[in-house]
């Protein structure tokens, strides 16, 4: 056996565990979930084929559209807010003249690595309408705080606020993008008489646009999977105002035991997320700048 063949076999053997995991833990379950979506399986009966009935029932389900609307509302607000806050913090922490810079970077990043359940319980206390930290602070200045998680008006904004608090992960990515911008561009702009605003609009934003594009895509994908906050903090209430799509899917699967409907919801979510991602990619050429782009 030649040395080249031995190296090829060794490489395939090292790759084999990952391939087995990909096939048996990802590919087969995905294909099986598609099959289940066309059955009335509920973990007790047989896999009885029902065709498109699960999909038709979902499109006649008021809570299905309510959960979809709640999720779209969450994504439409949380992604822009997290983008603006993440860029703002990255700009502040990109200044080497700030004393204790490492401390501040670590502090802002810390919520990202804390357990999601712990964060949810913490914010459940912070947003408590009677003795929560936010309402106590508002009462101190004479403002009657709302029932954050008990109000149909404020429940979704409360979860969006909580999500913005953990923006440290995207902030680090923006910070890395900022540090990759050549200083020579800013020096040339200074010689030409450009001020901070012009530098930000004409240099920072265009050069940071690939990073913004990446974070927006990831934010949209993760936003449509929001689950833990509703599960821990509100149980979908009040009045289904935080019944997010993934949480309703969970209820269909593990509370109502409607595995067929839950699988159908999963595939509908895949189609929605894929469609939105493709739309963003389609229009990305108009706002994402790449140095090797011949148009620029």
Buried (B, 14 or more C-beta within 10 A) or exposed (E): EEEEEEEEEEEEEEEEEEEEEEEEEEEEEEEEBBEBBBBBBBEEEEBEEBEEBBBEBBEEBEBBEBBBEBBBBBBEBBBEBBBEBBBEBBBBBBEEEEEEBEEBBEEBBEBBEEEEEEBBEBBBEBBBBEEBEBBEEBEEEEEEBBBBBBBEEBBBBBBBBBBBBBBBBBBBBBBEBBEEBEEEBBEEBEEEEBEEEEBBEEBBBBBBBBBBBBBBBBBBBBBBBBBBBBBBBBEBBBEBBBBBBBBBBBBBBEEEBBBBBBBBBBBBBBEBBEEBBEEBEEEBEEEBBEEEEEEE
